Amino acid sequence: MSAAFPPTTEARLEGWALHWLELEATGGGEQALRDLLSAETTAARGRWPGGVPVEHPTVAALRRLFRASGTDPTRYRPSSEALLRRVLKGEELPAIHPLVDLNNLLSLRLLVPCCVIDPERVVPPFVLRAGTAGEQMASLRGPFPLEGKPLLADAQGPFGTPITDSERVKVEPGIGRVWLVAYLPAEGSAEGEPAAVMADLLERAPVARLLHP
């Protein structure tokens, strides 16, 4: 049985506001999604021609939160900042999985880390905390040290960070429903609310529907 949405999360780190969305793939709309991926990369390059806007309120706030948890954000960058850097260097947003693609589009638009997880592979309640000495996670980039890094954990241990995602909860081909978490500074994102931005993305590329709008 699937866990209730939204998941209960205990915050042991100050300054964060987690926003949860539930998405269900509807099928179709693939060309519209490809067009949207291209349009959003072009828009980002036009908006930030000078590179990552480190003085932007959201970008700066995330960097402060990373430092507060014990992480140098110039060594371990928020995933949103890393994504924007790649786009501004000329890389395209690849088509991976419709729900993953929507996650990346939301992150690029809001300038905050976003992660999609398979809700069947986690057991709420969750805890938002800093990693402890010697703690690691099997991430999409291999073994990942967690000490001093903000993370989400359940009864089985850490399953995600605003830096990289976990192998345990990754969205595999064929998965049609996901939970998406946006890691916002508590002071908010200067670029909009996650649900409203996602609704706009889905209107332009109707590959999924937003549950609990």
DRENSEMI-331412 format. One line per 2 residues: their letters; for each residue x, y, z of N, C-alpha, C, CB. Coordinates in Angstrom, 2 decimals. Atoms other than C-alpha are relative to their C-alpha. Glycine has a CB too. Layout:
BEGIN
A	X/Y/Z/X/Y/Z/X/Y/Z/X/Y/Z  ...
This chain:
BEGIN
MS	0.84/-1.20/0.00/0.00/0.00/0.00/0.88/1.24/0.00/-0.95/0.01/1.22  -0.77/-1.23/0.07/1.31/3.43/-0.89/-0.19/0.82/1.27/-0.41/0.81/-1.23
AA	0.06/-0.87/-1.16/2.10/5.84/1.93/-0.87/1.21/-0.31/1.41/0.43/0.44  0.87/-1.17/0.16/-0.18/8.81/2.51/0.81/1.19/-0.50/-0.70/0.34/1.32
FP	-0.63/-1.20/0.53/0.61/12.03/0.69/-0.70/1.23/0.57/-0.03/0.00/-1.55  -1.45/-0.12/0.06/2.10/14.44/1.56/0.65/-0.71/1.18/0.42/1.48/-0.03
PT	-0.64/0.73/-1.08/4.63/12.56/3.67/0.33/0.92/1.18/1.27/-0.67/-0.50  -0.40/-0.75/-1.20/5.23/13.70/7.24/1.51/0.10/0.05/-0.55/-0.69/1.29
TE	-1.45/-0.22/-0.02/8.70/15.21/7.55/0.37/0.83/1.23/0.47/0.72/-1.29  -0.52/-0.72/-1.15/10.49/16.22/10.74/1.21/0.82/-0.45/0.39/-0.98/1.15
AR	-1.11/-0.87/0.40/12.80/19.20/10.12/0.95/0.22/1.16/-0.54/1.35/-0.51  -1.04/-0.23/-1.00/16.01/19.15/12.14/1.01/1.04/-0.48/0.71/-1.30/0.34
LE	-0.81/-1.09/0.53/17.60/21.80/9.93/-0.88/1.22/-0.15/0.66/-0.39/-1.36  0.77/-1.23/0.10/16.40/25.38/10.14/0.22/0.65/-1.37/0.39/0.98/1.12
GW	-0.15/-0.81/1.20/15.76/27.58/7.14/-0.49/-0.63/-1.28/1.40/0.35/-0.17  0.47/0.70/1.19/14.33/24.99/4.74/-1.52/-0.08/-0.02/0.61/-1.41/-0.08
AL	1.44/0.23/0.19/10.80/24.68/3.33/-0.13/-1.03/-1.12/-0.77/1.34/-0.34  0.16/1.06/1.00/10.13/21.39/1.55/-1.41/0.06/-0.59/0.28/-1.40/0.61
HW	1.29/0.01/0.69/7.34/21.44/-1.04/-0.13/-1.33/-0.74/-0.13/1.21/-1.00  0.22/1.32/0.60/5.92/18.07/-2.10/-1.10/0.08/-1.07/-0.38/-1.04/1.08
LE	0.99/0.16/1.06/4.08/17.35/-5.36/-0.10/-1.48/-0.34/0.38/0.85/-1.27  0.18/1.37/0.48/2.63/14.09/-6.64/-0.43/0.07/-1.47/-1.06/-0.78/0.86
LE	0.24/-0.03/1.44/2.71/13.49/-10.40/-0.32/-1.39/-0.51/1.22/0.57/-0.74  0.37/1.26/0.64/1.12/10.79/-12.50/0.10/0.17/-1.51/-1.44/-0.44/0.42
AT	-0.16/-0.07/1.45/2.17/10.19/-16.11/-1.33/-0.35/-0.68/1.13/-0.96/-0.48  1.25/0.22/0.73/-0.70/10.31/-18.60/0.23/-0.63/-1.37/-0.74/1.29/-0.17
GG	-0.28/0.50/1.34/1.07/9.17/-21.77/-0.28/1.07/-1.04/-0.83/-1.26/-0.29  0.17/-1.01/1.04/1.39/11.22/-24.92/0.71/1.29/0.35/-1.47/0.27/-0.25
GE	-0.61/-1.30/-0.23/2.74/14.72/-25.29/1.51/0.03/-0.07/-0.41/0.50/1.31  -1.46/0.09/0.00/6.32/13.59/-25.88/0.64/1.11/-0.83/0.44/-1.35/-0.52
QA	-0.59/-1.05/0.83/6.98/16.05/-28.70/-0.11/1.36/0.68/-0.68/0.05/-1.37  0.16/-1.26/-0.73/5.57/18.92/-26.66/1.02/0.11/1.12/-1.42/0.11/0.57
LR	-0.99/-0.01/-1.07/7.89/17.92/-23.82/1.39/0.27/-0.56/-0.02/-1.33/0.77  -1.30/-0.27/0.62/10.91/17.84/-26.12/0.12/1.47/-0.39/0.21/-0.90/-1.23
DL	-0.01/-1.42/0.37/9.97/21.27/-27.42/0.17/0.89/1.24/-1.31/0.37/-0.74  -0.08/-0.78/-1.22/9.58/22.54/-23.87/1.41/-0.05/0.59/-1.02/-0.50/1.03
LS	-1.38/0.12/-0.49/13.00/21.21/-22.82/0.91/0.96/-0.77/0.51/-1.45/-0.15  -0.81/-0.89/0.82/14.55/23.11/-25.71/-0.32/1.46/0.29/-0.22/-0.29/-1.49
AE	0.40/-1.39/-0.24/12.55/26.28/-25.06/0.49/0.50/1.35/-1.51/0.13/-0.08  -0.40/-0.43/-1.33/13.40/26.37/-21.36/1.51/0.20/0.10/-0.45/-1.01/1.04
TT	-1.45/-0.20/0.01/17.15/25.95/-21.97/0.34/1.32/-0.70/0.72/-1.18/-0.69  -0.23/-1.25/0.72/17.04/28.78/-24.50/-0.38/1.20/0.87/-0.80/0.02/-1.31
AA	0.45/-1.09/-0.86/15.08/30.96/-22.06/0.99/0.25/1.14/-1.38/-0.31/0.57  -0.96/-0.15/-1.10/17.58/30.30/-19.25/1.26/0.71/-0.48/0.37/-1.38/0.59
RG	-1.20/-0.65/0.53/20.50/31.31/-21.45/-0.24/1.48/-0.27/0.46/-0.70/-1.29  0.32/-1.40/0.23/18.73/34.51/-22.41/-0.15/0.78/1.29/-1.26/0.11/-0.80
RW	0.25/-0.67/-1.28/17.88/35.28/-18.81/1.28/0.21/0.80/-0.99/-0.79/0.82  -1.23/-0.06/-0.79/21.32/34.59/-17.32/1.23/-0.06/-0.92/0.03/-1.17/1.03
PG	-1.11/0.05/0.95/23.84/35.46/-20.07/1.38/0.10/0.65/-0.14/1.10/-1.00  -1.28/-0.16/-0.68/26.55/36.25/-17.52/0.41/-1.19/0.84/-0.05/1.20/0.85
GV	-0.32/1.17/-0.82/26.51/32.80/-15.90/-0.94/-0.11/1.18/1.44/0.07/0.49  0.86/0.24/-1.16/25.00/31.50/-12.68/-0.10/1.28/0.84/0.55/-1.17/0.85
PV	0.18/-1.24/-0.75/23.51/34.48/-10.80/0.17/-0.23/1.50/-1.39/0.60/-0.27  -0.28/0.37/-1.40/25.21/33.88/-7.43/-0.60/0.99/0.99/1.49/-0.09/0.22
EH	0.61/-0.98/-0.91/23.68/37.07/-5.99/-1.52/-0.07/0.00/0.45/1.41/-0.37  1.45/0.16/0.03/20.14/35.98/-6.87/-0.48/-0.44/1.39/-0.42/-1.04/-1.09
PT	0.44/0.32/-1.36/18.12/35.76/-3.62/-0.11/-1.50/0.29/-1.32/0.65/0.27  0.18/1.43/-0.24/17.29/32.06/-4.03/1.34/-0.73/-0.01/-0.93/-0.60/-1.05
VA	-1.32/0.64/0.09/20.78/31.00/-5.12/0.84/0.32/1.23/0.74/0.46/-1.28  -0.77/-0.41/-1.18/22.39/32.99/-2.31/-0.52/-0.66/1.27/-0.03/1.51/0.14
AL	0.59/0.61/-1.19/19.95/31.62/0.28/0.37/-1.47/0.09/-1.52/0.16/-0.01  -0.37/1.41/-0.01/20.66/28.03/-0.75/1.46/-0.19/0.40/-0.25/-0.63/-1.37
RR	-1.41/0.09/-0.38/24.38/28.62/-0.46/0.18/0.20/1.51/0.84/1.03/-0.78  -0.08/-0.21/-1.45/23.89/29.97/3.06/-0.47/-1.23/0.77/-0.84/1.22/0.41
LF	0.51/1.20/-0.67/21.84/26.92/4.02/0.98/-1.15/-0.08/-1.34/-0.41/-0.60  -1.01/1.04/0.11/24.52/24.59/2.71/1.12/0.23/1.01/0.57/-0.04/-1.44
RA	-1.08/-0.30/-0.95/27.18/26.37/4.75/-0.46/-0.24/1.44/0.47/1.46/-0.17  0.52/0.19/-1.36/24.95/26.26/7.84/-0.02/-1.47/0.40/-1.41/0.58/0.11
SG	0.02/1.43/-0.33/24.73/22.46/7.59/1.39/-0.60/0.02/-0.85/-0.76/-1.00  -1.37/0.48/-0.03/28.50/22.14/7.17/0.58/-0.34/-1.36/0.08/-1.18/0.85
TD	-0.43/0.33/1.35/28.90/21.98/3.37/0.43/1.24/-0.76/-1.11/-0.72/-0.75  -0.46/-1.08/0.87/30.91/24.20/1.04/-0.77/-0.09/-1.31/1.55/-0.09/-0.24
PT	0.83/0.10/1.20/28.43/24.99/-1.77/0.76/0.22/-1.30/-1.11/1.00/0.09  -0.79/-0.10/1.22/31.25/25.70/-4.22/0.72/-1.31/-0.29/1.00/1.14/0.12
RY	-0.56/1.34/0.21/32.54/22.14/-3.75/-1.10/-1.00/-0.28/0.83/-0.45/1.22  1.19/0.83/0.21/29.21/20.34/-3.43/-1.15/0.95/-0.29/-0.30/-0.93/1.25
RP	0.98/-1.01/0.40/26.81/22.52/-5.39/-1.43/-0.53/0.14/0.25/0.45/-1.44  1.41/0.40/0.12/23.03/22.48/-5.04/-0.25/-0.51/-1.41/-0.94/1.19/0.34
SS	0.22/0.61/1.31/21.75/20.31/-7.88/-0.58/1.00/-1.00/-0.93/-1.19/0.12  0.57/-1.02/0.89/19.81/23.29/-9.28/1.09/0.88/-0.59/-1.02/0.85/0.75
EA	-1.09/-0.84/0.48/22.96/25.37/-9.53/0.87/-0.77/-1.00/0.86/0.51/1.18  -0.78/0.83/0.93/24.85/22.50/-11.15/-0.72/-0.16/-1.33/0.29/-1.38/0.62
LL	0.79/0.13/1.23/22.01/22.03/-13.65/0.05/1.28/-0.82/-1.45/-0.35/0.34  -0.04/-1.27/0.71/21.93/25.72/-14.53/1.37/0.24/-0.61/-0.37/1.15/0.93
RR	-1.36/-0.17/0.53/25.71/25.79/-14.96/0.18/-0.79/-1.29/1.05/-0.44/1.04  -0.14/0.81/1.21/25.53/22.95/-17.48/-0.77/0.61/-1.17/-0.49/-1.44/0.26
VL	0.82/-0.60/1.05/22.74/24.63/-19.42/0.68/1.26/-0.55/-1.40/0.35/0.54  -0.62/-1.25/0.43/24.57/27.96/-19.51/1.31/-0.23/-0.74/0.24/0.90/1.19
KG	-1.21/0.36/0.75/27.67/26.19/-20.82/-0.32/-0.57/-1.37/0.83/-0.99/0.79  0.39/0.46/1.32/25.67/25.00/-23.81/-0.59/-1.39/-0.06/1.15/0.04/-0.87
EE	0.60/1.33/0.00/24.41/21.56/-22.74/-1.51/0.10/-0.10/0.41/-0.80/1.26  1.46/0.06/0.10/20.84/20.60/-23.54/-0.56/-0.83/1.15/-0.44/-0.58/-1.35
LP	0.68/0.86/-0.97/18.35/19.14/-21.07/-0.40/-1.28/-0.73/-1.26/0.71/0.63  0.33/1.23/0.70/18.17/15.49/-22.10/-1.39/-0.52/0.36/1.03/-1.07/0.29
AI	1.27/0.67/-0.28/14.90/13.59/-22.38/0.32/-1.33/0.65/-0.86/-0.20/-1.32  -0.36/1.20/-0.76/15.25/10.92/-19.68/-1.24/-0.85/0.26/0.66/0.39/1.35
HP	1.28/0.61/-0.37/11.75/10.04/-18.44/-0.93/1.19/0.20/0.11/-0.94/1.33  0.85/-1.19/-0.10/8.75/12.40/-18.64/-0.07/0.62/1.40/-1.37/-0.35/-0.43
LV	0.13/-0.53/-1.36/8.48/12.72/-14.86/1.33/0.55/0.50/-0.50/-1.08/0.94  -1.33/-0.52/-0.33/12.24/13.19/-14.45/0.23/1.32/-0.74/1.11/-1.03/-0.35
DL	-0.16/-1.22/0.79/12.21/15.77/-17.25/-0.76/1.16/0.62/-0.46/-0.22/-1.44  0.78/-1.04/-0.66/9.46/17.72/-15.50/0.69/0.49/1.26/-1.40/-0.50/0.33
NN	-0.76/-0.35/-1.19/11.50/17.63/-12.32/1.14/0.95/-0.35/0.55/-1.27/0.68  -1.12/-0.85/0.40/14.51/19.11/-14.13/-0.47/1.37/-0.46/0.80/-0.67/-1.10
LL	0.55/-1.28/0.45/12.37/21.79/-15.75/-0.42/0.86/1.18/-1.19/-0.24/-0.93  0.41/-0.75/-1.18/10.93/22.79/-12.38/1.21/0.55/0.74/-0.84/-0.89/0.94
SL	-1.22/-0.44/-0.67/14.41/22.98/-10.86/0.63/1.17/-0.74/1.00/-1.15/0.11  -0.59/-1.07/0.80/15.68/25.12/-13.72/-0.82/1.29/0.12/0.10/-0.42/-1.47
RL	0.86/-1.18/-0.07/12.70/27.46/-13.49/0.07/0.66/1.39/-1.46/-0.39/-0.33  0.04/-0.54/-1.36/12.71/27.84/-9.68/1.37/0.32/0.57/-0.70/-0.96/0.91
LV	-1.37/-0.12/-0.50/16.50/27.71/-9.22/0.17/-0.66/1.36/0.39/1.47/0.09  -0.13/0.75/-1.24/16.06/25.22/-6.37/0.17/-1.48/-0.33/-1.23/0.22/0.93
PC	-0.11/1.44/0.23/17.02/21.53/-6.05/-1.38/-0.66/0.05/0.93/-0.63/1.05  1.22/0.79/0.03/14.18/19.18/-6.97/0.38/-1.45/-0.23/-0.99/0.51/-1.11
CV	-0.29/1.43/0.13/14.08/15.41/-6.77/-1.30/-0.77/-0.14/0.82/-0.51/1.21  1.14/0.90/0.10/11.61/12.80/-7.95/0.39/-1.35/0.59/-0.46/-0.15/-1.48
ID	-0.27/1.29/-0.63/11.35/9.56/-6.00/-1.15/-0.95/-0.26/0.23/0.17/1.52  1.01/1.05/0.10/9.53/6.28/-6.35/-0.64/-0.16/1.37/0.62/-1.35/-0.49
PE	0.62/0.04/-1.32/7.00/6.44/-3.48/-0.15/-1.41/0.57/-1.34/0.66/-0.05  0.11/1.38/-0.49/6.88/2.64/-3.29/1.28/-0.47/0.69/-0.33/-0.93/-1.16
RV	-1.29/0.44/-0.54/10.52/2.55/-2.12/0.45/0.83/1.19/1.05/0.05/-1.08  -0.29/-0.75/-1.21/10.34/4.87/0.87/-1.08/-0.28/1.03/0.11/1.53/-0.29
VP	0.93/0.25/-1.10/8.68/4.57/4.26/-0.03/1.23/0.90/0.41/-1.28/0.80  0.12/-1.16/-0.90/7.55/7.86/5.85/-0.31/-0.47/1.41/-1.10/0.98/-0.50
PF	-0.38/-1.41/0.10/7.86/9.64/8.17/1.46/0.19/-0.37/-0.29/0.70/1.31  -1.35/-0.35/0.41/10.96/11.39/6.88/0.61/0.96/1.01/-0.01/0.63/-1.40
VL	-0.75/-0.97/-0.82/13.64/13.45/8.60/0.90/0.80/-0.94/0.85/-0.72/1.12  -0.95/-0.89/0.68/15.44/16.45/7.12/1.08/0.35/1.01/-0.70/1.30/-0.58
RA	-1.09/-0.20/-0.97/18.82/16.58/8.83/1.33/0.12/-0.73/0.06/-1.16/1.01  -1.35/-0.01/0.56/22.56/16.94/8.31/0.60/-1.40/0.13/0.89/1.06/0.72
GT	-0.67/1.28/-0.06/24.63/13.88/7.52/1.03/-0.05/1.12/0.66/-0.31/-1.33  -0.94/0.18/-1.11/26.82/12.46/10.27/1.33/-0.55/-0.51/-0.59/-0.94/1.05
AG	-1.34/0.43/0.37/30.50/11.49/10.25/-0.02/-1.46/-0.49/0.96/0.14/1.20  -0.09/1.34/0.54/31.16/8.43/8.07/-1.23/-0.47/-0.75/0.29/-0.93/1.08
EQ	1.24/0.41/0.65/27.62/8.34/6.67/0.14/0.15/-1.52/-1.19/0.84/0.51  -0.06/-0.01/1.46/27.29/7.52/2.96/-1.35/-0.38/-0.59/1.10/-0.95/-0.52
MA	1.20/0.38/0.72/24.56/7.06/0.37/0.41/-0.51/-1.37/-1.00/1.20/-0.11  -0.22/0.48/1.37/24.51/5.02/-2.83/-0.75/0.95/-0.93/-0.49/-1.49/-0.18
SL	0.63/-1.03/0.84/23.87/7.94/-5.17/0.10/-0.37/-1.47/0.65/1.37/0.25  -0.06/0.23/1.44/23.43/8.15/-8.92/1.40/0.23/-0.54/-0.99/0.89/-0.72
RG	-1.39/-0.21/0.41/27.08/9.20/-9.06/0.95/-0.90/0.76/0.39/1.45/0.20  -0.83/0.92/-0.77/28.32/6.35/-6.84/-0.07/0.29/1.48/1.44/0.06/-0.47
PF	0.01/-0.26/-1.44/29.10/6.25/-3.10/0.22/1.48/0.27/1.10/-0.84/0.71  -0.02/-1.45/-0.21/28.46/9.74/-1.80/0.10/0.30/1.49/-1.26/0.66/-0.61
PL	-0.15/-0.31/-1.42/29.76/11.09/1.54/-1.04/1.02/0.44/1.42/0.53/0.29  1.12/-0.83/-0.45/27.01/12.72/3.58/0.31/0.91/1.18/-1.13/-0.86/0.35
EG	-0.30/-0.78/-1.19/28.78/14.29/6.54/-0.18/1.50/-0.29/1.42/-0.29/0.49  0.20/-1.43/0.11/27.59/17.87/6.96/-0.88/0.44/-1.14/1.28/0.64/-0.14
KP	0.84/-0.36/1.14/25.26/17.73/3.97/-1.48/-0.14/0.38/0.33/-0.89/-1.24  1.44/0.16/-0.25/21.50/18.34/4.14/-0.51/-1.23/-0.72/-0.79/1.25/-0.44
LL	0.51/1.22/0.61/19.60/15.13/3.47/-1.38/-0.33/0.53/0.95/-1.17/0.25  1.26/0.59/-0.43/16.28/13.34/3.69/0.24/-1.47/0.30/-1.11/0.17/-1.07
AD	-0.15/1.40/-0.38/16.10/9.99/5.47/-1.33/-0.57/0.45/1.05/-0.15/1.11  1.14/0.71/-0.56/13.48/7.39/6.30/0.53/-1.10/0.90/-0.93/-0.58/-1.13
AQ	-0.42/1.05/-0.92/13.62/4.25/8.44/1.17/-0.82/-0.55/-1.16/-0.92/0.30  -1.09/0.76/0.62/16.04/2.68/5.95/1.25/0.82/-0.19/-0.45/-0.54/-1.33
GP	-1.18/-0.84/0.13/18.43/5.62/6.00/-0.19/1.09/-1.03/1.20/-0.83/-0.34  0.08/-1.11/0.96/19.22/8.56/3.71/-0.42/-0.49/-1.38/1.35/0.72/-0.10
FG	0.44/0.36/1.35/17.50/8.51/0.33/0.07/1.17/-0.97/-1.41/-0.55/0.05  -0.09/-1.13/0.92/18.16/11.96/-1.11/0.66/1.19/0.64/-1.36/0.38/-0.50
TP	-0.58/-1.26/-0.43/20.01/15.23/-0.86/-0.32/1.05/-1.06/1.53/-0.13/0.23  0.17/-1.03/1.03/19.65/18.59/-2.61/1.25/0.16/-0.87/-0.34/1.34/0.65
IT	-1.21/0.02/0.81/22.98/17.71/-4.26/-0.08/-1.08/-1.07/1.24/-0.22/0.89  0.12/1.12/0.93/22.38/14.32/-5.84/-1.07/-0.95/0.50/1.36/-0.74/-0.16
DS	1.10/0.90/-0.34/19.74/11.61/-5.89/0.52/-1.38/0.38/-0.96/-0.12/-1.18  -0.34/1.33/-0.49/19.72/8.09/-4.47/-0.38/-1.08/-0.99/-0.68/-0.25/1.34
ER	0.32/1.17/0.82/19.86/4.83/-6.38/-1.25/-0.69/0.50/1.19/-0.98/-0.02  1.12/0.74/-0.59/17.30/3.40/-3.98/-1.35/0.48/-0.50/0.04/0.11/1.50
VK	1.33/-0.55/0.32/14.48/5.72/-5.01/-0.10/0.53/-1.42/-0.34/1.12/0.97  0.00/-0.58/1.34/15.37/6.55/-8.62/-1.21/-0.49/-0.81/1.30/-0.35/-0.73
VE	1.17/0.29/0.82/12.59/6.60/-11.19/0.44/-0.86/-1.18/-0.68/1.32/-0.50  -0.35/0.96/1.05/12.93/3.54/-13.42/-1.00/0.11/-1.16/0.03/-1.45/0.56
PG	0.95/0.04/1.11/11.36/3.11/-16.87/-1.26/-0.76/0.40/0.64/-0.67/-1.23  1.27/0.66/-0.32/7.70/2.20/-16.53/-0.68/0.53/1.24/0.22/-1.44/0.16
IG	0.63/-0.58/-1.18/7.12/4.04/-13.26/-0.89/1.16/-0.43/1.06/0.47/1.04  0.96/-1.00/0.46/4.02/6.17/-13.73/-0.44/1.01/1.03/-1.18/-0.66/-0.52
RV	0.38/-0.95/-1.06/3.65/7.95/-10.40/1.20/0.26/0.88/-1.20/-0.54/0.84  -1.14/-0.37/-0.82/6.23/9.84/-8.38/-0.38/1.05/1.02/1.15/0.49/-0.87
WL	0.02/-1.15/-0.89/6.66/12.14/-5.46/1.16/0.90/-0.41/0.10/-0.43/1.50  -1.04/-0.98/0.32/8.60/15.30/-6.19/0.15/0.91/1.21/-0.35/0.83/-1.29
VA	-0.27/-0.92/-1.10/10.27/17.33/-3.46/0.85/1.14/-0.52/0.70/-0.72/1.18  -0.77/-1.19/0.32/11.47/20.89/-4.01/0.57/0.55/1.30/-0.89/1.07/-0.74
YL	-0.69/-0.50/-1.19/14.06/22.11/-1.50/0.10/1.52/-0.09/1.43/-0.65/0.12  0.01/-1.47/0.04/13.19/25.79/-1.06/0.57/0.57/1.29/-1.43/0.52/-0.22
PA	-0.31/-0.73/-1.23/14.71/28.26/1.36/-1.32/0.40/0.66/0.88/1.26/-0.30  1.23/-0.33/-0.71/12.13/29.03/4.06/-0.52/1.38/-0.38/0.22/-0.07/1.50
EG	0.43/-1.34/0.41/12.10/32.63/2.85/-0.66/-0.03/-1.36/1.19/0.95/-0.02  0.71/0.17/1.25/10.73/31.26/-0.42/0.90/0.13/-1.22/-1.10/1.00/-0.10
SA	-0.69/-0.14/1.27/11.77/31.16/-4.05/-0.47/1.26/-0.68/-0.23/-1.24/-0.90  0.37/-1.24/0.71/11.88/34.41/-5.97/-0.64/-0.29/-1.34/1.23/0.88/-0.19
EG	0.47/0.35/1.33/10.74/32.50/-9.05/-1.41/-0.60/-0.02/0.95/-0.98/-0.63  1.36/0.49/-0.01/7.32/31.27/-7.91/-0.20/-1.21/0.90/-0.41/-0.34/-1.37
EP	0.35/1.15/-0.81/5.51/28.48/-6.08/0.07/-1.27/-0.85/-1.41/0.16/0.60  -0.19/1.23/0.78/6.29/24.88/-7.16/-1.27/-0.48/-0.69/0.51/-1.08/0.90
AA	1.22/0.54/0.61/2.67/23.81/-7.77/-0.45/0.86/-1.17/-1.12/-0.10/1.03  0.43/-0.89/1.07/1.87/26.88/-9.86/0.92/-0.10/-1.21/-0.05/1.44/0.49
VM	-0.95/0.13/1.11/5.04/26.56/-11.93/-0.18/-1.34/-0.69/1.45/0.16/0.51  0.21/1.32/0.61/4.44/22.84/-12.45/-1.27/0.00/-0.85/-0.08/-1.09/1.09
AD	1.24/-0.07/0.77/0.89/23.56/-13.59/0.24/0.69/-1.34/-1.08/0.75/0.79  -0.32/-0.69/1.25/2.28/25.97/-16.19/0.78/-0.92/-0.94/0.82/1.27/0.29
LL	-0.78/0.93/0.82/4.80/23.36/-17.40/-0.90/-1.08/-0.60/1.12/-0.65/0.83  0.89/1.05/0.48/2.06/20.73/-17.68/-0.99/0.51/-1.04/-0.76/-0.61/1.17
ER	0.87/-0.57/1.02/-0.15/23.08/-19.66/0.71/0.04/-1.35/-0.46/1.41/0.41  -0.79/-0.08/1.24/2.64/23.41/-22.20/0.44/-1.38/-0.48/1.22/0.88/0.22
AP	-0.39/1.38/0.36/3.62/19.72/-22.14/-0.82/-0.97/0.84/1.55/-0.24/0.22  0.92/0.81/-0.81/0.69/17.57/-20.95/0.37/-1.49/0.01/-1.41/0.16/-0.52
VA	-0.45/1.39/-0.07/2.65/14.39/-20.25/-0.36/-0.63/1.34/1.51/-0.08/-0.23  0.36/0.50/-1.33/1.40/14.05/-16.66/-1.09/0.89/0.58/1.25/-0.05/0.94
RL	0.96/-0.84/-0.72/-1.17/15.35/-14.24/0.47/0.18/1.43/-1.42/-0.60/-0.04  -0.37/-0.34/-1.36/-0.64/17.00/-10.91/-1.12/-0.47/0.93/0.26/1.54/0.16
LH	0.98/0.48/-0.98/-2.43/15.09/-8.15/-0.02/0.95/1.19/0.32/-1.46/0.45  0.16/-0.90/-1.16/-3.72/17.04/-5.13/0.35/1.43/-0.37/0.87/-0.47/1.17
P	-0.37/-1.36/0.40/-3.55/20.40/-6.98/-0.44/1.03/1.05/-0.62/0.35/-1.38
